[in-house]
Amino acid sequence: MDKQQLILAINQIMPFGKYAGRKLLFLPEPYLVWFHSKGFPQGKLGEQLALIYEVKLNGLEEMLMPLLKD
């Protein structure tokens, strides 16, 4: 994975569901854990959600805050 993929993932907007409209970095951890147990969606969004799950699991959210775009 490269830096650009990480930047895109943390700035991606959740397109559906209870948290539609939120950046993936701001999704609650229990929501990501639920996806992890049920299976992430196919494609790019699923890959990004899996990445954010790992970020949250390892407590790296604060470190990534400077990479957020308005």
N, C-alpha and C positions, 0 to 999 in steps of 0.2 A: 504494500500500500504506500502511496506517496502522500505528501503534504496536501496536495490539491484535493485528493479524494476525501481527506479528513475535513478540510475546510468546507467542501460541498456538503458533506454529511451533517455537520453541526449546524449549517445554515439552511438545510432543507426544511420545508414546511410540510407538516403532516397533512396529507390530502383528504383523509377520511376519518370517521369514527369520533369518539368522544372528545378527542384532543385535536380535531381538525383545526388548522390555522396556527398551531404552535410549532416553533422550531424543534427539530428532533432533540436537540440538546436539553430542552426544557420539558421533555416528556417525563412523567413520574417513573421512577425505577420499577414499582410494581407492575405498571403497564408493560414495560419492556420484558420483565420476567414472565408475564403472561404470554407475550408473543414467543419468547424463548421456549416455553413449555408446549405451546400449541403449534409452533412453526411460523417463521417469518414469511411474509409474502414473497412471491417469486420476483426476480428482477432486481433492478437497481435499488428500489426502496427497501426491499428486504435486506439487501447487503448493507445499506446505510443503517437500518434499524439494528442489525446485528452488531455493527461497529459501535453504535451509541450504547447498546447494552454492555459491551465490553468496557467502554469508557466509564459508565456508571458503576459497573461491578468493581472497577479498580479505583474509583474515587478521583477521577481525573477531570471532572467538570470544571473546577475552578481554574485549572491550568489552561483550559481551552477557551475560556471567556474572552481573552483578547483577540481571538480569531473570528468572533462573531461580527457579522455585517449588519448594518441598520436595516 
